[in-house]
Amino acid sequence: MQYKIDDVAKECGLTKRSIRYYEEIGLIPPPERSEGGFRLYTEKHIERLKQIINVRDVLGFSLQEVQEYISINDAFEERRLQYRAA
């Protein structure tokens, strides 16, 4: 299922501007676009945004620290999947 930015903003409690900024700085991958140019988000985008919110709010991380955390977490997850596949 795909979601428009308004739906994602409501689901995550973020502003549309914040979501676009997180995309711009690489915290979330760019979503697909509709024929009309609207961003179309997936459940994975929503999960990532909720993860960002938790890291930011619960751990008190700055956006730079969130970027580092996400990068480390993604690398760990990739290695974990490689290990399981071996």
N, C-alpha and C positions, 0 to 999 in steps of 0.2 A: 504494500500500500504506500502511496505517496501523499505527502502533506504540503500545503502551502505555508508560507512563512507565518501568516496570522495564526494558523492552527498550532504550529510549533511554538510560537511565542506564548500562547495561552497555556499549552501543555507544560512548558518549562518555567513559566513565570519570568520570562526575559522580554526585553523590548526587541523589536525587529532590527533596530540599529545595532544592538549588542550581538545578535546572531550574525548579521552581515559582517561585523567587525571580527568576530571569532573566526569566520571563514577567511577574511582578509589576512589575518595574522597566522593562519594555518592550524588553529586549534580543532577545526572540523574540516573535512574534505569538501571541496566544492560540490554542491548538489547538481543533479541534472536540471535541465531547463525545459519548460514546455515550449510549444511552437510559438507562443506569444512572449516568451522570454522570462516567464515566472519561474522562480526557484521551486524545485520539487524535492522535498526532503523525505528521507526514509526513517524507519524505526532506528536504524543504526545512528543516524544523526541525532535523534532525540535521546538515545541512550548516552551518546558521547556528551551532549550538552548537559544532561543530568549529572554525569560524572564530573564535568568541569565545575558545575555549581557546587557539588558536594566537596570537591577538593578546595575550591575557593572559600566556601563558607565554613565548613567543618574544620578544615585544617588551617584556615586563615592565610592561604597562599596568595601571593600577588599573581598577576597574569603571567609574568615571566616565570615564576616558580611553577605555575600550572602547566605552562608549555614544557618545561623540563620534566615534570612529573609524567605528563602524557607521553612524551617521547620515550622515557625510560620504561613506562608501563607497556607501551606498544612493542618495544624491542623485547621485553621480557615475554610478552604473550607470543610473539613470533617464534622465539626460541623454544618456548614450551610446546608449541604446535609442531615444530621441527623435531623435537625430542620424541614426542608421541608418535610421529609418523615413521621414525627410524626403527 
